[in-house]
């Protein structure tokens, strides 16, 4: 069974534990790399062709504008052989109780029939909001499994939580 960890993440100035900090690697990217390492999955970064600003307040305005317009930002690329994957670990940060619009671009680019999507997100207090419901709406043909919401400010200490999520839900045959 081939697996893919696909994620959207943002480095730069971020809201982190109640303050603004510069992150060299985004929180969701850190989680995605842990998941890919543990599961042995391939990894793919969902990346917008025109990136948001690295300055947090400017990025917020850009992302809110995309959300208001229900935009589908053009992506740098898509995985060439999505059909070879049976399971997709899908990660994203929560933006105003939603997935980043680039994740919609990614999801709407494929037929998800017969695939399992294991969603995980990073947030600073909102949890998954309604994004699992949105995943089920957009990817009707997929089986959406148990989700994992991780506080972004906790990400550097989340490996045990990630392993527990993986072993209790999907990887009973893998010792973690």
Backbone as a printed PyTorch tensor [residue, N CA C, xyz], in Angstrom:
tensor([[[  0.8360,  -1.1690,   0.0000],
         [  0.0000,   0.0000,   0.0000],
         [  0.8920,   1.2480,   0.0000]],

        [[  0.8690,   2.0320,  -1.0480],
         [  1.6990,   3.2280,  -1.1410],
         [  1.0660,   4.3820,  -0.3700]],

        [[  1.9320,   5.1630,   0.3010],
         [  1.4510,   6.2580,   1.1360],
         [  2.1270,   7.5580,   0.7500]],

        [[  1.3720,   8.6420,   0.9220],
         [  1.8770,   9.9730,   0.6430],
         [  1.5100,  10.8910,   1.8030]],

        [[  2.4700,  11.6760,   2.2560],
         [  2.1840,  12.7520,   3.1940],
         [  2.2160,  14.0350,   2.3850]],

        [[  1.0670,  14.6800,   2.2400],
         [  0.9480,  15.9460,   1.5150],
         [  0.6050,  17.0190,   2.5430]],

        [[  1.2630,  18.1550,   2.4410],
         [  1.0410,  19.1790,   3.4470],
         [  1.2050,  20.5860,   2.8750]],

        [[  0.5200,  21.5150,   3.5140],
         [  0.6760,  22.9430,   3.2500],
         [  1.2000,  23.5400,   4.5480]],

        [[  2.2430,  24.3420,   4.4470],
         [  2.8220,  24.9450,   5.6290],
         [  3.4160,  26.2960,   5.2720]],

        [[  3.6140,  27.1160,   6.2810],
         [  4.1520,  28.4510,   6.0510],
         [  5.1940,  28.7740,   7.1070]],

        [[  6.3840,  29.1280,   6.6420],
         [  7.4410,  29.6210,   7.5270],
         [  7.3260,  31.1420,   7.5700]],

        [[  8.3080,  31.8010,   8.1420],
         [  8.2860,  33.2530,   8.2470],
         [  7.6900,  33.6680,   9.5790]],

        [[  7.2170,  34.8900,   9.6540],
         [  6.6200,  35.3880,  10.8820],
         [  5.2740,  34.6950,  11.0930]],

        [[  5.0920,  34.1020,  12.2550],
         [  3.8900,  33.3450,  12.5800],
         [  3.3830,  33.7130,  13.9650]],

        [[  2.1050,  33.4670,  14.1850],
         [  1.5160,  33.5730,  15.5080],
         [  1.8280,  32.2650,  16.2000]],

        [[  2.5130,  32.3390,  17.3080],
         [  3.0620,  31.1500,  17.9380],
         [  3.0100,  31.3410,  19.4490]],

        [[  2.1860,  30.5690,  20.1140],
         [  2.0830,  30.5990,  21.5760],
         [  1.7680,  32.0020,  22.0930]],

        [[  0.8610,  32.6990,  21.4160],
         [  0.4070,  33.9930,  21.8770],
         [  1.2780,  35.1740,  21.4910]],

        [[  2.2930,  34.9200,  20.6660],
         [  3.1540,  36.0160,  20.2140],
         [  3.5880,  35.7730,  18.7830]],

        [[  4.2080,  36.7610,  18.1870],
         [  4.7080,  36.6180,  16.8150],
         [  6.1760,  36.2270,  16.8780]],

        [[  6.4990,  35.1670,  16.1350],
         [  7.8780,  34.6780,  16.0760],
         [  8.2100,  34.3070,  14.6510]],

        [[  9.4820,  34.3930,  14.3140],
         [  9.9290,  33.9600,  12.9930],
         [ 10.2420,  32.4670,  13.0600]],

        [[  9.6410,  31.7130,  12.1580],
         [  9.8820,  30.2690,  12.0730],
         [ 10.6090,  29.9770,  10.7640]],

        [[ 11.7340,  29.2880,  10.8480],
         [ 12.4510,  28.8840,   9.6330],
         [ 11.7320,  27.7510,   8.9190]],

        [[ 11.0510,  26.9130,   9.6910],
         [ 10.2690,  25.7940,   9.1600],
         [  8.8820,  25.8970,   9.7700]],

        [[  7.8580,  25.8400,   8.9420],
         [  6.4910,  25.9450,   9.4360],
         [  6.1010,  24.7650,  10.3170]],

        [[  5.1500,  24.9880,  11.1950],
         [  4.6940,  23.9570,  12.1340],
         [  4.1390,  22.7200,  11.4280]],

        [[  3.3260,  22.9270,  10.4070],
         [  2.7320,  21.7830,   9.7110],
         [  3.8000,  20.9930,   8.9630]],

        [[  4.8000,  21.6800,   8.4350],
         [  5.9040,  20.9740,   7.7720],
         [  6.6470,  20.0830,   8.7620]],

        [[  6.8620,  20.5780,   9.9700],
         [  7.5270,  19.7480,  10.9870],
         [  6.7250,  18.4810,  11.2660]],

        [[  5.4100,  18.6400,  11.4360],
         [  4.5500,  17.4740,  11.6810],
         [  4.5800,  16.5230,  10.4940]],

        [[  4.5010,  17.0640,   9.2820],
         [  4.4990,  16.2350,   8.0700],
         [  5.7830,  15.4220,   7.9610]],

        [[  6.9020,  16.0350,   8.2630],
         [  8.1780,  15.3080,   8.1860],
         [  8.2450,  14.1910,   9.2180]],

        [[  7.6880,  14.4340,  10.4110],
         [  7.6450,  13.3670,  11.4200],
         [  6.7840,  12.2100,  10.9110]],

        [[  5.6100,  12.5350,  10.3730],
         [  4.6870,  11.5040,   9.8820],
         [  5.3080,  10.7220,   8.7390]],

        [[  5.9310,  11.4050,   7.7900],
         [  6.5590,  10.7260,   6.6520],
         [  7.6760,   9.7900,   7.1240]],

        [[  8.4410,  10.2380,   8.0980],
         [  9.5340,   9.4020,   8.6190],
         [  8.9820,   8.1550,   9.3140]],

        [[  7.9760,   8.3310,  10.1390],
         [  7.4030,   7.2090,  10.8860],
         [  6.7000,   6.2200,   9.9550]],

        [[  5.9570,   6.7240,   8.9820],
         [  5.1670,   5.8500,   8.1060],
         [  5.9460,   5.3410,   6.8980]],

        [[  7.0790,   5.9730,   6.6030],
         [  7.8280,   5.6070,   5.4020],
         [  7.1550,   6.1080,   4.1340]],

        [[  6.2900,   7.0930,   4.2750],
         [  5.5610,   7.6050,   3.1130],
         [  6.4080,   8.5800,   2.3130]],

        [[  6.0230,   8.7420,   1.0550],
         [  6.5830,   9.8210,   0.2460],
         [  6.0450,  11.1220,   0.8130]],

        [[  6.6860,  12.2270,   0.4630],
         [  6.2480,  13.5200,   0.9900],
         [  6.1160,  14.5240,  -0.1480]],

        [[  5.0810,  15.3540,  -0.0540],
         [  4.8120,  16.3640,  -1.0770],
         [  4.3640,  17.6490,  -0.4000]],

        [[  5.0050,  18.7430,  -0.7580],
         [  4.6300,  20.0600,  -0.2240],
         [  3.6420,  20.7340,  -1.1730]],

        [[  2.4760,  21.1010,  -0.6670],
         [  1.4830,  21.8730,  -1.4200],
         [  1.9470,  23.3300,  -1.3350]],

        [[  2.3390,  23.8630,  -2.4840],
         [  2.9630,  25.1860,  -2.4840],
         [  2.3330,  26.0780,  -3.5430]],

        [[  1.9320,  27.2590,  -3.1330],
         [  1.3440,  28.2200,  -4.0520],
         [  2.4080,  28.7880,  -4.9850]],

        [[  2.0120,  29.0160,  -6.2390],
         [  2.9140,  29.6300,  -7.1960],
         [  3.2910,  31.0440,  -6.7480]],

        [[  2.3020,  31.7920,  -6.2620],
         [  2.5560,  33.1220,  -5.7080],
         [  2.3790,  33.0070,  -4.2000]],

        [[  3.4950,  33.0050,  -3.4960],
         [  3.4750,  32.8170,  -2.0430],
         [  2.9090,  34.0300,  -1.3310]],

        [[  2.3500,  33.7730,  -0.1760],
         [  1.9510,  34.8620,   0.6950],
         [  3.2060,  35.5100,   1.2870]],

        [[  3.0460,  36.7020,   1.7760],
         [  4.1460,  37.4460,   2.3960],
         [  4.6900,  36.6880,   3.6060]],

        [[  5.9770,  36.8800,   3.8880],
         [  6.5490,  36.2990,   5.1010],
         [  6.2040,  37.1390,   6.3290]],

        [[  5.7120,  38.3680,   6.1230],
         [  5.2610,  39.2230,   7.2130],
         [  3.8410,  38.7980,   7.5920]],

        [[  3.6310,  38.4730,   8.8470],
         [  2.3850,  37.8810,   9.2960],
         [  1.1560,  38.7240,   8.9660]],

        [[  1.1790,  40.0050,   9.2890],
         [ -0.0210,  40.8310,   9.0800],
         [ -0.3710,  40.9510,   7.6010]],

        [[  0.6180,  41.0160,   6.7270],
         [  0.3680,  41.0730,   5.2830],
         [ -0.1870,  39.7300,   4.8090]],

        [[  0.4180,  38.6490,   5.2790],
         [ -0.0480,  37.2980,   4.9320],
         [ -1.5020,  37.1050,   5.3410]],

        [[ -1.8610,  37.5580,   6.5360],
         [ -3.2370,  37.4310,   7.0170],
         [ -4.1920,  38.1050,   6.0430]],

        [[ -3.8550,  39.3130,   5.6240],
         [ -4.7170,  40.0350,   4.6770],
         [ -4.8270,  39.3050,   3.3440]],

        [[ -3.7190,  38.7810,   2.8500],
         [ -3.7310,  38.0540,   1.5740],
         [ -4.5760,  36.7860,   1.6790]],

        [[ -4.3860,  36.0360,   2.7390],
         [ -5.1170,  34.7740,   2.9150],
         [ -6.6080,  35.0300,   3.1450]],

        [[ -6.9450,  36.0730,   3.8980],
         [ -8.3580,  36.3940,   4.1050],
         [ -9.0240,  36.8110,   2.8000]],

        [[ -8.2960,  37.5310,   1.9750],
         [ -8.8250,  37.9240,   0.6620],
         [ -9.1180,  36.6830,  -0.1880]],

        [[ -8.1890,  35.7330,  -0.1980],
         [ -8.4190,  34.4850,  -0.9330],
         [ -9.6320,  33.7370,  -0.3880]],

        [[ -9.7660,  33.7080,   0.9300],
         [-10.9080,  33.0280,   1.5480],
         [-12.2210,  33.7160,   1.1590]],

        [[-12.2650,  35.0430,   1.2540],
         [-13.4810,  35.7820,   0.8800],
         [-13.8680,  35.5430,  -0.5740]],

        [[-12.8700,  35.4300,  -1.4400],
         [-13.1110,  35.2380,  -2.8760],
         [-13.2440,  33.7710,  -3.2650]],

        [[-13.1540,  32.8670,  -2.2710],
         [-13.1860,  31.4300,  -2.5520],
         [-12.1710,  31.0730,  -3.6390]],

        [[-10.9930,  31.6900,  -3.5450],
         [ -9.9360,  31.5430,  -4.5530],
         [ -9.3560,  30.1330,  -4.5520]],

        [[ -8.7940,  29.7810,  -5.6670],
         [ -8.0440,  28.5370,  -5.8090],
         [ -6.6700,  28.9140,  -6.3580]],

        [[ -5.7370,  29.2370,  -5.4560],
         [ -4.4160,  29.6640,  -5.9140],
         [ -3.7360,  28.5900,  -6.7590]],

        [[ -3.0510,  29.0320,  -7.7820],
         [ -2.2980,  28.1100,  -8.6300],
         [ -1.1380,  27.5400,  -7.8310]],

        [[ -0.9030,  26.2500,  -8.0100],
         [  0.1650,  25.5750,  -7.2840],
         [  1.4210,  25.4550,  -8.1320]],

        [[  2.5560,  25.3600,  -7.4760],
         [  3.8370,  25.1710,  -8.1560],
         [  3.8050,  23.8680,  -8.9360]],

        [[  3.2680,  22.8100,  -8.3150],
         [  3.1720,  21.5140,  -8.9800],
         [  2.1560,  20.6440,  -8.2450]],

        [[  1.8720,  19.5230,  -8.8580],
         [  1.0250,  18.4890,  -8.2510],
         [  1.7930,  17.1780,  -8.3100]],

        [[  1.5060,  16.2440,  -7.4150],
         [  2.1770,  14.9390,  -7.5150],
         [  1.8660,  14.2950,  -8.8700]],

        [[  2.8900,  13.7820,  -9.5080],
         [  2.7280,  13.2210, -10.8540],
         [  1.9040,  11.9330, -10.8590]],

        [[  2.0110,  11.1490,  -9.8220],
         [  1.3820,   9.8290,  -9.8330],
         [  0.5090,   9.6190,  -8.6020]],

        [[ -0.4730,  10.4670,  -8.3950],
         [ -1.3430,  10.3710,  -7.2250],
         [ -2.0830,   9.0350,  -7.1910]],

        [[ -2.3310,   8.4490,  -8.3430],
         [ -3.0770,   7.1790,  -8.3920],
         [ -2.3330,   6.0240,  -7.7440]],

        [[ -1.0230,   6.1330,  -7.6000],
         [ -0.2800,   5.0370,  -6.9760],
         [ -0.4330,   5.0060,  -5.4600]],

        [[ -1.0110,   6.0750,  -4.8780],
         [ -1.1470,   6.1530,  -3.4230],
         [ -2.5390,   5.7180,  -2.9710]],

        [[ -2.5470,   4.8380,  -1.9810],
         [ -3.8040,   4.3830,  -1.3870],
         [ -4.1760,   5.2110,  -0.1580]],

        [[ -3.1410,   5.6980,   0.5210],
         [ -3.3430,   6.4600,   1.7430],
         [ -2.6150,   7.7840,   1.6400]],

        [[ -3.3050,   8.8320,   2.0710],
         [ -2.7260,  10.1690,   2.0470],
         [ -2.8720,  10.7690,   3.4370]],

        [[ -1.7550,  11.1410,   4.0280],
         [ -1.7450,  11.9090,   5.2650],
         [ -1.7540,  13.3660,   4.8200]],

        [[ -2.8170,  14.0840,   5.1230],
         [ -3.0060,  15.4370,   4.6220],
         [ -2.9070,  16.4310,   5.7710]],

        [[ -1.9250,  17.3370,   5.6790],
         [ -1.7040,  18.2990,   6.7450],
         [ -1.8400,  19.7380,   6.2980]],

        [[ -2.3530,  20.5590,   7.1990],
         [ -2.5350,  21.9820,   6.9080],
         [ -2.7230,  22.7460,   8.2130]],

        [[ -2.3930,  24.0460,   8.1930],
         [ -2.7280,  24.8870,   9.3380],
         [ -4.1840,  25.3310,   9.2270]],

        [[ -4.7710,  25.6960,  10.3320],
         [ -6.1370,  26.2130,  10.3230],
         [ -6.0750,  27.7300,  10.1730]],

        [[ -6.7800,  28.2300,   9.1660],
         [ -6.8790,  29.6730,   8.9110],
         [ -8.3380,  30.0710,   8.9970]],

        [[ -8.7110,  30.8070,  10.0190],
         [-10.0840,  31.2910,  10.1750],
         [-11.0830,  30.1490,  10.0420]],

        [[-10.8360,  29.0980,  10.7860],
         [-11.7220,  27.9380,  10.8480],
         [-11.8190,  27.1870,   9.5170]],

        [[-10.7920,  27.3290,   8.6760],
         [-10.8140,  26.6870,   7.3640],
         [ -9.4150,  26.2150,   6.9830]],

        [[ -9.3620,  25.4330,   5.9120],
         [ -8.0830,  25.0380,   5.3270],
         [ -7.5820,  26.1910,   4.4580]],

        [[ -6.2760,  26.3120,   4.2720],
         [ -5.7820,  27.2900,   3.3020],
         [ -6.3770,  26.9710,   1.9230]],

        [[ -6.6490,  27.9980,   1.1620],
         [ -7.3050,  27.8160,  -0.1360],
         [ -6.4630,  26.9790,  -1.0990]],

        [[ -5.1530,  27.0030,  -0.9570],
         [ -4.2920,  26.1690,  -1.8010],
         [ -4.5520,  24.6760,  -1.5660]],

        [[ -4.9820,  24.3120,  -0.3640],
         [ -5.3150,  22.9060,  -0.0930],
         [ -6.5510,  22.5090,  -0.9000]],

        [[ -7.4970,  23.4220,  -1.0470],
         [ -8.6570,  23.1500,  -1.9090],
         [ -8.2000,  22.9350,  -3.3540]],

        [[ -7.2660,  23.7570,  -3.8240],
         [ -6.7370,  23.5830,  -5.1850],
         [ -6.1910,  22.1660,  -5.3400]],

        [[ -5.4060,  21.7350,  -4.3710],
         [ -4.8180,  20.3910,  -4.3790],
         [ -5.9180,  19.3280,  -4.3940]],

        [[ -6.8540,  19.4220,  -3.4680],
         [ -7.8970,  18.3970,  -3.3400],
         [ -8.7810,  18.3110,  -4.5790]],

        [[ -9.1240,  19.4530,  -5.1460],
         [-10.0180,  19.4770,  -6.3040],
         [ -9.3350,  19.0700,  -7.6050]],

        [[ -8.0510,  18.8010,  -7.5380],
         [ -7.2890,  18.3950,  -8.7320],
         [ -7.3220,  16.8900,  -8.9730]],

        [[ -7.8820,  16.1230,  -8.0350],
         [ -7.8130,  14.6680,  -8.1290],
         [ -9.1540,  14.0020,  -7.8530]],

        [[ -9.2570,  12.7650,  -8.3060],
         [-10.3570,  11.8820,  -7.9590],
         [ -9.8820,  11.0670,  -6.7550]],

        [[-10.6130,  11.1100,  -5.6720],
         [-10.1900,  10.4640,  -4.4300],
         [-10.8490,   9.1070,  -4.2060]],

        [[-11.5020,   8.5710,  -5.2210],
         [-12.1960,   7.2850,  -5.0880],
         [-11.2380,   6.1930,  -4.6220]],

        [[-11.6540,   5.4910,  -3.5780],
         [-10.8860,   4.3670,  -3.0660],
         [ -9.6900,   4.7420,  -2.2100]],

        [[ -9.5030,   6.0050,  -1.9310],
         [ -8.3480,   6.4550,  -1.1370],
         [ -8.7730,   6.7220,   0.3040]],

        [[ -7.7960,   6.6030,   1.2000],
         [ -7.9900,   6.9780,   2.5960],
         [ -7.2100,   8.2570,   2.8340]],

        [[ -7.8840,   9.2250,   3.4250],
         [ -7.2210,  10.4770,   3.7900],
         [ -7.1900,  10.5660,   5.3090]],

        [[ -5.9780,  10.7160,   5.8370],
         [ -5.7540,  10.8450,   7.2680],
         [ -5.4030,  12.3090,   7.5470]],

        [[ -6.3670,  13.1350,   7.9760],
         [ -6.0890,  14.5610,   8.1530],
         [ -5.3830,  14.8790,   9.4690]],

        [[ -4.4450,  15.8180,   9.3750],
         [ -3.8230,  16.3840,  10.5670],
         [ -3.6730,  17.8830,  10.3530]],

        [[ -3.7490,  18.6270,  11.4380],
         [ -3.6380,  20.0810,  11.3180],
         [ -2.8160,  20.6400,  12.4720]],

        [[ -2.3390,  21.8490,  12.2500],
         [ -1.7320,  22.6250,  13.3240],
         [ -2.6120,  23.8500,  13.5290]],

        [[ -2.6770,  24.2980,  14.7710],
         [ -3.5710,  25.4120,  15.1180],
         [ -3.0580,  26.0500,  16.3970]],

        [[ -3.6660,  27.1340,  16.7840],
         [ -3.3350,  27.7800,  18.0580],
         [ -4.5720,  27.9360,  18.9310]],

        [[ -5.5040,  27.0130,  18.8090],
         [ -6.6580,  27.0280,  19.6980],
         [ -7.9700,  26.6580,  19.0550]],

        [[ -8.0350,  26.6040,  17.7480],
         [ -9.3080,  26.3360,  17.0750],
         [ -9.5270,  24.8600,  16.7600]],

        [[ -8.5330,  24.0260,  16.9830],
         [ -8.6610,  22.6220,  16.5990],
         [ -8.9370,  22.5110,  15.1100]],

        [[ -9.6690,  21.4910,  14.7060],
         [ -9.9650,  21.2750,  13.2850],
         [-11.0570,  22.1860,  12.7460]],

        [[-11.7770,  22.8690,  13.6400],
         [-12.9370,  23.6670,  13.2190],
         [-13.8510,  22.7780,  12.3860]],

        [[-14.2640,  23.2240,  11.2020],
         [-15.1440,  22.4220,  10.3450],
         [-14.4040,  21.7910,   9.1690]],

        [[-13.0860,  21.6980,   9.2520],
         [-12.3450,  21.2520,   8.0720],
         [-12.5370,  19.7790,   7.7410]],

        [[-12.7820,  18.9400,   8.7260],
         [-13.0250,  17.5270,   8.4060],
         [-14.3300,  17.4010,   7.6280]],

        [[-15.3320,  18.1740,   8.0310],
         [-16.5920,  18.1960,   7.2760],
         [-16.3390,  18.6830,   5.8440]],

        [[-15.4990,  19.6840,   5.7030],
         [-15.1460,  20.1870,   4.3730],
         [-14.4190,  19.1230,   3.5490]],

        [[-13.5080,  18.3900,   4.1800],
         [-12.8150,  17.3010,   3.4740],
         [-13.8190,  16.2730,   2.9610]],

        [[-14.7730,  15.9260,   3.7800],
         [-15.7910,  14.9530,   3.3660],
         [-16.6410,  15.4790,   2.2190]],

        [[-16.8720,  16.7750,   2.2020],
         [-17.6500,  17.3860,   1.1120],
         [-16.8430,  17.4030,  -0.1830]],

        [[-15.5840,  17.7910,  -0.1100],
         [-14.7550,  17.9350,  -1.3080],
         [-14.2900,  16.5720,  -1.8300]],

        [[-14.0170,  15.6540,  -0.9380],
         [-13.4720,  14.3370,  -1.3150],
         [-14.4930,  13.2490,  -1.0120]],

        [[-15.6750,  13.3770,  -1.5980],
         [-16.7870,  12.4680,  -1.3040],
         [-16.4240,  10.9980,  -1.4840]],

        [[-15.5600,  10.7110,  -2.4370],
         [-15.2340,   9.3230,  -2.7630],
         [-14.2160,   8.7150,  -1.8060]],

        [[-13.5620,   9.5430,  -0.9890],
         [-12.5110,   9.0580,  -0.0900],
         [-13.0820,   8.6680,   1.2600]],

        [[-12.3450,   7.8380,   1.9460],
         [-12.6520,   7.5470,   3.3430],
         [-11.7790,   8.4930,   4.1710]],

        [[-12.4250,   9.3390,   4.9600],
         [-11.7090,  10.2670,   5.8260],
         [-11.6190,   9.6060,   7.1960]],

        [[-10.4100,   9.4180,   7.6840],
         [-10.1990,   8.6850,   8.9260],
         [-10.0490,   9.6370,  10.1120]],

        [[ -9.7440,   9.0670,  11.2540],
         [ -9.5430,   9.8270,  12.4960],
         [ -8.5060,  10.9280,  12.2780]],

        [[ -8.8070,  12.1070,  12.8130],
         [ -7.9280,  13.2570,  12.6080],
         [ -7.0240,  13.5060,  13.8130]],

        [[ -6.0190,  14.3470,  13.5890],
         [ -5.1090,  14.7670,  14.6550],
         [ -4.9060,  16.2690,  14.5590]],

        [[ -5.2530,  16.9760,  15.6240],
         [ -5.0340,  18.4260,  15.7100],
         [ -3.9210,  18.6730,  16.7200]],

        [[ -2.9100,  19.4270,  16.3030],
         [ -1.7350,  19.6850,  17.1350],
         [ -1.5690,  21.1950,  17.3090]],

        [[ -1.3800,  21.6320,  18.5340],
         [ -1.0410,  23.0330,  18.7530],
         [  0.2940,  23.3050,  18.0750]],

        [[  0.3290,  24.3210,  17.2270],
         [  1.5670,  24.6690,  16.5400],
         [  2.6930,  24.9840,  17.4980]],

        [[  2.3770,  25.6470,  18.5950],
         [  3.4010,  26.0060,  19.5700],
         [  3.9270,  24.7890,  20.3350]],

        [[  3.2960,  23.6390,  20.1590],
         [  3.7000,  22.3980,  20.8170],
         [  4.4180,  21.4540,  19.8460]],

        [[  4.5310,  21.8310,  18.5940],
         [  4.9790,  20.9040,  17.5450],
         [  6.3310,  20.2530,  17.8240]],

        [[  7.2580,  20.9740,  18.4000],
         [  8.5820,  20.3970,  18.6490],
         [  8.5410,  19.2720,  19.6770]],

        [[  7.4480,  19.1600,  20.4130],
         [  7.2870,  18.1020,  21.4250],
         [  6.1470,  17.1460,  21.0750]],

        [[  5.7430,  17.1250,  19.8240],
         [  4.5430,  16.3700,  19.4410],
         [  4.8110,  14.9800,  18.8790]],

        [[  6.0390,  14.5570,  18.8010],
         [  6.3100,  13.2610,  18.1730],
         [  5.6020,  12.1100,  18.8780]],

        [[  5.5750,  12.1070,  20.1920],
         [  4.8850,  11.0360,  20.9310],
         [  3.3960,  11.0370,  20.6030]],

        [[  2.7890,  12.2360,  20.5650],
         [  1.3630,  12.3530,  20.2250],
         [  1.0960,  11.8600,  18.7980]],

        [[  1.9850,  12.1950,  17.8780],
         [  1.8500,  11.7530,  16.4820],
         [  1.9750,  10.2370,  16.3960]],

        [[  2.9510,   9.6700,  17.0840],
         [  3.1200,   8.2070,  17.0730],
         [  1.9000,   7.5080,  17.6610]],

        [[  1.3580,   8.0690,  18.7220],
         [  0.1630,   7.4730,  19.3440],
         [ -1.0030,   7.4930,  18.3660]],

        [[ -1.2050,   8.6290,  17.6830],
         [ -2.2740,   8.7510,  16.6840],
         [ -2.0860,   7.7280,  15.5720]],

        [[ -0.8740,   7.6310,  15.0710],
         [ -0.6080,   6.6960,  13.9800],
         [ -0.7880,   5.2510,  14.4260]],

        [[ -0.2470,   4.8880,  15.5710],
         [ -0.3190,   3.4890,  15.9990],
         [ -1.7220,   3.0800,  16.4020]],

        [[ -2.4920,   3.9940,  16.9870],
         [ -3.8280,   3.6100,  17.4280],
         [ -4.8370,   3.5750,  16.2890]],

        [[ -4.5250,   4.2530,  15.1970],
         [ -5.5050,   4.3470,  14.1280],
         [ -5.1270,   3.6400,  12.8390]],

        [[ -3.8650,   3.6150,  12.4890],
         [ -3.5180,   3.1300,  11.1530],
         [ -2.3680,   2.1450,  11.1160]],

        [[ -1.4680,   2.2340,  12.0620],
         [ -0.2260,   1.4840,  11.9250],
         [ -0.0720,   0.4100,  12.9770]],

        [[ -1.1110,  -0.3360,  13.2230],
         [ -1.0250,  -1.3510,  14.2680],
         [  0.0450,  -2.3860,  13.9710]],

        [[  0.4180,  -2.5180,  12.7110],
         [  1.4450,  -3.4860,  12.3570],
         [  2.8590,  -2.9160,  12.4690]],

        [[  2.9700,  -1.6190,  12.7540],
         [  4.2840,  -0.9860,  12.8750],
         [  4.5190,  -0.6290,  14.3240]],

        [[  5.6150,  -1.0590,  14.8670],
         [  5.9500,  -0.7050,  16.2470],
         [  6.5100,   0.7060,  16.2770]],

        [[  5.8700,   1.5720,  17.0410],
         [  6.3560,   2.9530,  17.1390],
         [  6.8090,   3.2920,  18.5230]]])
